[in-house]
Amino acid sequence: MKKQLIAAAVASSVSAVALADISITGALKTNYTHTDYESASKNDSDIFKHEADLKITGKSGDTTVVMNFGGMDFSNETLTSIGDGSVTTPGVGATVTTFASDVSVGAGAKLTAGTNGTSGTAGTLANNKIDIEDLYLTTKIGDVAIKTGQWDNGNNELRASSRKGGKFEASTSFGGFDVKYANGNAADDEITVGTTLGGVALSYTDKNAGEAIKASTTVGGVGLKYYAENSDTANSDRVYYEASMNLGEVSVKVGKAEAETATTIEGDTWMGDFEGASGAFDLTAGQDVTAIELATSVGGNKLTFRNVQVDDYAARDTSINKVIVTRPLASGATFELTYQDVSDDGSTTTDATSLDLELSVGF
């Protein structure tokens, strides 16, 4: 009996050790958005949307493996909802929204959005599914940090994010300089050198068809930031300037992104979601973006006001005003209310006000 107890204790301790270096984190949010369009020719909309992410991290010494699950984007905007495991045969012209991974649709039916099927033919809707978005390994070989696999390079104020497999990075530091080599394929070689001189953080990246320059510092309580994406292609340079400071209990931030006539400001940041590929507010080549943000806290609520001006393109000026109220709840979730007003000179159908209610939780 003692031997059995000892064996069980040993097995339990081994399992605990095996699981001790594995962590699981994630987040889920649900949004309700009501949009009121000024144009009588465009119907107002009410949309519920749910998104989730899950991240698994495993460690062994200086080596870490990260697997990030995403793409769990479930929307219900129309009349018919189909759950996992159910089957339906809608009539011609019916609109179908699904929470399932796969929905089979009979011949003669038509899926109006996100569809592989067309009118008169059978099809499968497989938008709402779990994808492995990132899968990468980090480790060290001597003083050199290694990262390899697939991951997203993140948004910034000038460009949209992108995800690619087969990536490799090697970085190290010496003599006060940080040096990184990055490669996604033969056309994506990059070398970045960074350092700090007199309180100014500097970095320069040499790219296959251009360069990136970054500088940031703080002077007299004012944070300053400069970021440029210069391209070998004519009229395709982009640049971003930012200043931020605190005035009493109010934090103030001003940013300006400028694009030459043959390139476009993209990305999803505090200035706005201009990542056109995601169906966000898609800008035109040559348009500039200027934004100001005021933020403070009142009674446990974070209050944020943003004004965004899109201009420098004939008859396409756009003004966006946004008010955001964020409050942590006793339940552990966070509630956020966002009111937005869009006035667009370039379109008669995009002028609108919207109210978005979001409930989110991270774990």
C-alpha positions as CSV (number, residue, x, y, z in Angstrom):
1,M,0.0,0.0,0.0
2,K,2.9,2.3,0.9
3,K,4.5,1.6,-2.5
4,Q,1.3,2.5,-4.3
5,L,1.0,5.7,-2.4
6,I,4.6,6.6,-3.1
7,A,4.1,5.8,-6.8
8,A,1.0,7.9,-7.0
9,A,2.7,10.8,-5.3
10,V,5.7,10.6,-7.7
11,A,3.4,10.4,-10.7
12,S,1.4,13.4,-9.5
13,S,4.6,15.4,-8.9
14,V,5.9,14.5,-12.4
15,S,2.6,15.6,-14.0
16,A,2.7,18.9,-12.0
17,V,6.2,19.5,-13.2
18,A,5.3,18.7,-16.8
19,L,2.4,21.2,-16.7
20,A,4.2,23.9,-14.7
21,D,5.7,25.4,-17.8
22,I,2.5,25.5,-19.9
23,S,0.2,28.6,-19.6
24,I,-3.1,29.3,-21.3
25,T,-4.4,32.9,-21.7
26,G,-7.1,34.3,-23.8
27,A,-9.9,36.9,-24.2
28,L,-13.4,37.1,-25.5
29,K,-15.6,40.1,-26.3
30,T,-19.1,40.6,-27.5
31,N,-20.3,43.8,-29.2
32,Y,-23.7,45.3,-30.0
33,T,-23.5,48.1,-32.6
34,H,-26.4,50.3,-33.8
35,T,-25.6,52.5,-36.8
36,D,-27.9,55.3,-37.9
37,Y,-27.1,56.4,-41.5
38,E,-28.0,59.8,-42.7
39,S,-28.9,58.7,-46.2
40,A,-32.5,57.6,-46.7
41,S,-31.3,55.1,-49.3
42,K,-29.2,53.1,-46.7
43,N,-30.9,51.1,-44.0
44,D,-29.8,51.5,-40.4
45,S,-28.2,48.4,-38.9
46,D,-28.1,46.5,-35.6
47,I,-25.3,44.0,-35.3
48,F,-24.1,41.5,-32.6
49,K,-20.6,40.3,-32.9
50,H,-18.4,38.0,-30.9
51,E,-14.6,37.5,-31.0
52,A,-12.3,35.2,-29.1
53,D,-8.6,34.5,-28.9
54,L,-6.7,31.7,-27.1
55,K,-2.9,31.6,-26.5
56,I,-1.0,28.6,-25.3
57,T,2.6,29.1,-24.2
58,G,5.1,26.3,-23.4
59,K,8.5,26.9,-21.9
60,S,11.6,24.8,-21.4
61,G,14.6,26.8,-20.1
62,D,15.3,29.7,-22.5
63,T,13.1,28.1,-25.2
64,T,9.5,29.1,-25.6
65,V,6.8,27.9,-28.0
66,V,3.7,30.0,-28.6
67,M,0.5,28.9,-30.3
68,N,-2.1,31.6,-30.8
69,F,-5.6,30.7,-31.9
70,G,-7.7,33.4,-33.4
71,G,-10.2,34.1,-36.1
72,M,-13.1,33.2,-33.9
73,D,-15.4,35.9,-35.2
74,F,-19.1,35.0,-34.9
75,S,-21.7,37.5,-36.2
76,N,-25.5,37.3,-36.2
77,E,-27.0,40.0,-38.4
78,T,-29.9,38.3,-40.2
79,L,-33.0,36.4,-39.8
80,T,-31.9,32.8,-39.8
81,S,-29.3,31.4,-37.4
82,I,-27.9,27.9,-37.7
83,G,-26.1,26.2,-34.8
84,D,-23.4,23.5,-35.0
85,G,-24.8,20.1,-36.0
86,S,-28.0,21.5,-37.5
87,V,-29.1,21.3,-41.2
88,T,-31.3,23.7,-43.1
89,T,-32.3,24.2,-46.7
90,P,-33.3,27.9,-47.1
91,G,-35.3,29.0,-50.1
92,V,-33.9,31.0,-53.0
93,G,-33.0,34.5,-51.8
94,A,-32.9,33.6,-48.1
95,T,-30.2,35.2,-46.0
96,V,-28.3,32.8,-43.7
97,T,-26.1,33.6,-40.7
98,T,-24.2,30.7,-39.0
99,F,-22.4,30.0,-35.8
100,A,-21.3,26.7,-37.2
101,S,-17.9,25.8,-38.6
102,D,-19.5,24.4,-41.8
103,V,-23.0,24.7,-43.3
104,S,-24.1,22.8,-46.3
105,V,-26.5,24.6,-48.6
106,G,-28.6,22.9,-51.2
107,A,-28.7,23.8,-54.9
108,G,-30.9,26.8,-55.6
109,A,-30.1,28.6,-52.3
110,K,-27.9,31.7,-52.1
111,L,-25.6,32.8,-49.4
112,T,-25.4,36.6,-49.5
113,A,-22.1,37.2,-47.7
114,G,-18.9,35.3,-47.0
115,T,-19.9,32.4,-49.2
116,N,-18.3,29.8,-51.3
117,G,-21.6,28.9,-52.9
118,T,-23.5,30.9,-55.5
119,S,-27.1,31.0,-56.7
120,G,-28.1,27.8,-58.3
121,T,-25.2,25.7,-57.0
122,A,-24.4,23.9,-53.8
123,G,-21.9,25.6,-51.5
124,T,-20.3,25.6,-48.0
125,L,-20.0,28.5,-45.6
126,A,-16.9,28.1,-43.4
127,N,-16.1,31.5,-42.1
128,N,-16.8,31.0,-38.4
129,K,-13.9,28.7,-37.3
130,I,-10.9,28.5,-35.1
131,D,-7.6,29.2,-36.9
132,I,-4.0,28.9,-35.7
133,E,-2.9,32.4,-36.4
134,D,0.6,32.4,-34.8
135,L,2.9,29.5,-34.2
136,Y,6.5,30.3,-33.3
137,L,9.5,29.3,-31.3
138,T,12.0,31.6,-29.4
139,T,15.3,30.5,-28.0
140,K,18.8,31.7,-27.4
141,I,22.1,30.5,-28.8
142,G,24.8,32.2,-26.7
143,D,24.0,36.0,-26.8
144,V,21.8,35.7,-29.9
145,A,18.0,35.6,-29.5
146,I,16.3,33.5,-32.2
147,K,12.6,33.6,-33.2
148,T,11.2,31.4,-36.0
149,G,7.8,30.4,-37.3
150,Q,4.6,32.4,-38.1
151,W,3.4,35.5,-36.4
152,D,1.8,38.9,-37.0
153,N,4.0,41.9,-37.2
154,G,1.4,44.2,-35.5
155,N,-0.3,47.4,-36.6
156,N,1.2,50.8,-36.5
157,E,0.2,54.3,-37.6
158,L,1.3,53.9,-41.2
159,R,0.8,50.3,-42.3
160,A,-1.5,47.4,-41.7
161,S,-0.4,44.3,-40.0
162,S,0.5,41.2,-41.9
163,R,1.0,37.5,-40.9
164,K,3.4,35.2,-42.7
165,G,4.9,31.8,-42.2
166,G,8.5,30.7,-42.6
167,K,9.8,33.8,-40.7
168,F,13.2,34.0,-39.0
169,E,14.7,36.6,-36.7
170,A,18.1,36.8,-35.0
171,S,19.0,39.6,-32.6
172,T,21.7,40.6,-30.2
173,S,23.2,43.6,-28.5
174,F,26.8,44.9,-28.3
175,G,28.5,48.2,-27.6
176,G,25.3,50.0,-26.8
177,F,23.6,48.9,-30.1
178,D,20.7,46.5,-30.7
179,V,21.0,44.6,-34.0
180,K,18.3,42.4,-35.6
181,Y,18.2,40.4,-38.8
182,A,14.7,39.4,-40.1
183,N,13.7,37.3,-43.0
184,G,10.3,36.2,-44.3
185,N,11.4,35.1,-47.7
186,A,14.0,36.3,-50.2
187,A,12.2,39.6,-50.8
188,D,11.8,40.4,-47.1
189,D,15.3,40.6,-45.7
190,E,15.6,43.4,-43.1
191,I,18.4,44.6,-40.9
192,T,17.5,46.9,-37.9
193,V,20.0,48.8,-35.8
194,G,18.9,50.6,-32.7
195,T,20.5,52.6,-29.9
196,T,19.9,55.5,-27.5
197,L,21.8,58.8,-27.9
198,G,21.3,61.6,-25.4
199,G,17.9,60.3,-24.2
200,V,16.6,59.8,-27.8
201,A,15.7,56.2,-28.8
202,L,16.7,55.7,-32.4
203,S,16.3,52.8,-34.9
204,Y,17.0,52.4,-38.6
205,T,15.7,49.4,-40.7
206,D,17.1,48.7,-44.1
207,K,14.5,46.9,-46.2
208,N,14.5,45.2,-49.6
209,A,12.7,48.2,-51.2
210,G,12.9,51.0,-48.7
211,E,13.7,51.9,-45.1
212,A,12.1,52.7,-41.8
213,I,13.3,55.3,-39.4
214,K,12.1,55.7,-35.8
215,A,12.9,58.2,-33.1
216,S,11.3,58.9,-29.7
217,T,12.2,61.0,-26.6
218,T,10.7,63.1,-23.8
219,V,11.4,66.8,-23.5
220,G,10.1,68.9,-20.6
221,G,7.3,66.3,-19.9
222,V,6.3,66.2,-23.6
223,G,6.7,62.8,-25.3
224,L,7.8,63.1,-28.9
225,K,7.7,60.4,-31.6
226,Y,8.8,60.3,-35.2
227,Y,8.3,57.3,-37.6
228,A,9.0,57.2,-41.3
229,E,8.4,54.5,-43.9
230,N,10.4,55.5,-47.0
231,S,9.9,53.5,-50.2
232,D,12.1,53.1,-53.3
233,T,8.9,53.5,-55.3
234,A,8.3,57.1,-56.4
235,N,5.8,59.2,-54.3
236,S,5.3,56.3,-51.8
237,D,6.8,57.7,-48.6
238,R,4.8,57.9,-45.4
239,V,5.6,59.7,-42.1
240,Y,4.1,60.0,-38.7
241,Y,4.6,62.6,-35.9
242,E,3.2,62.4,-32.4
243,A,3.3,64.6,-29.2
244,S,1.8,63.6,-25.9
245,M,1.7,65.1,-22.4
246,N,-0.4,65.4,-19.2
247,L,-2.3,68.5,-18.3
248,G,-3.4,68.0,-14.8
249,E,-5.6,64.9,-14.7
250,V,-6.0,64.9,-18.5
251,S,-3.7,63.1,-20.9
252,V,-3.4,64.8,-24.3
253,K,-2.1,63.2,-27.5
254,V,-1.8,64.6,-31.0
255,G,-0.7,62.6,-34.1
256,K,-0.4,63.3,-37.8
257,A,0.2,60.7,-40.5
258,E,1.1,61.9,-44.0
259,A,1.2,59.9,-47.2
260,E,2.5,60.9,-50.6
261,T,0.3,60.7,-53.6
262,A,1.0,57.0,-54.6
263,T,0.6,55.4,-51.2
264,T,-2.1,55.0,-48.5
265,I,-2.2,55.3,-44.7
266,E,-3.3,52.0,-43.2
267,G,-3.3,50.3,-39.9
268,D,-5.6,50.0,-36.8
269,T,-4.4,52.3,-34.0
270,W,-5.8,54.9,-31.6
271,M,-6.2,57.2,-34.7
272,G,-8.7,54.9,-36.3
273,D,-9.1,51.6,-38.1
274,F,-7.9,52.2,-41.6
275,E,-7.0,48.6,-42.4
276,G,-8.9,48.5,-45.6
277,A,-8.6,44.7,-46.1
278,S,-10.6,44.2,-42.9
279,G,-13.6,46.2,-44.1
280,A,-12.7,49.2,-42.0
281,F,-12.6,52.8,-43.1
282,D,-10.6,52.6,-46.3
283,L,-8.5,55.7,-47.2
284,T,-7.5,56.9,-50.6
285,A,-3.8,57.3,-51.7
286,G,-2.5,60.7,-50.7
287,Q,-4.9,61.3,-47.8
288,D,-3.4,62.5,-44.5
289,V,-4.8,61.8,-41.0
290,T,-4.6,64.1,-38.1
291,A,-5.9,63.0,-34.7
292,I,-6.2,64.4,-31.1
293,E,-7.1,62.5,-28.0
294,L,-8.1,63.7,-24.6
295,A,-8.4,61.1,-21.8
296,T,-9.1,61.2,-18.1
297,S,-10.8,59.2,-15.3
298,V,-14.0,60.2,-13.5
299,G,-15.7,58.0,-10.8
300,G,-13.9,54.8,-11.8
301,N,-14.7,55.4,-15.5
302,K,-12.0,56.1,-18.1
303,L,-13.3,58.9,-20.5
304,T,-11.7,59.4,-23.9
305,F,-12.5,61.8,-26.6
306,R,-11.0,61.6,-30.1
307,N,-11.3,63.9,-33.1
308,V,-9.9,62.6,-36.4
309,Q,-9.6,64.6,-39.6
310,V,-8.8,63.0,-43.0
311,D,-7.9,65.5,-45.6
312,D,-5.5,66.6,-48.4
313,Y,-7.6,64.9,-51.1
314,A,-10.1,66.8,-53.2
315,A,-13.7,66.4,-52.2
316,R,-12.8,63.5,-49.8
317,D,-12.3,65.2,-46.4
318,T,-13.7,63.2,-43.5
319,S,-14.3,64.2,-39.9
320,I,-14.7,61.5,-37.2
321,N,-15.6,62.3,-33.6
322,K,-15.6,59.5,-31.0
323,V,-16.4,59.4,-27.3
324,I,-15.4,56.3,-25.3
325,V,-16.4,55.3,-21.8
326,T,-14.6,52.3,-20.2
327,R,-15.4,50.8,-16.9
328,P,-14.1,47.6,-15.2
329,L,-16.9,45.6,-13.6
330,A,-17.0,43.7,-10.3
331,S,-17.6,40.5,-12.3
332,G,-14.1,40.7,-13.8
333,A,-15.3,41.8,-17.2
334,T,-14.9,45.3,-18.7
335,F,-17.7,47.4,-20.2
336,E,-17.0,49.9,-23.0
337,L,-19.4,52.3,-24.6
338,T,-18.3,54.0,-27.9
339,Y,-20.3,56.8,-29.6
340,Q,-19.0,57.8,-33.1
341,D,-20.1,60.4,-35.6
342,V,-18.7,60.3,-39.1
343,S,-19.0,63.1,-41.7
344,D,-17.6,62.2,-45.1
345,D,-17.5,64.6,-48.0
346,G,-16.6,61.9,-50.4
347,S,-19.8,59.8,-50.0
348,T,-23.5,60.3,-49.5
349,T,-23.9,57.0,-47.8
350,T,-21.2,56.8,-45.2
351,D,-22.3,59.8,-43.0
352,A,-23.6,58.1,-39.9
353,T,-23.7,58.0,-36.1
354,S,-23.1,54.7,-34.2
355,L,-23.4,53.4,-30.7
356,D,-21.3,50.4,-29.8
357,L,-21.6,48.5,-26.5
358,E,-18.8,46.0,-25.7
359,L,-18.4,43.5,-22.9
360,S,-14.9,41.9,-22.7
361,V,-12.9,39.6,-20.5
362,G,-9.4,38.4,-20.5
363,F,-8.0,35.4,-18.6
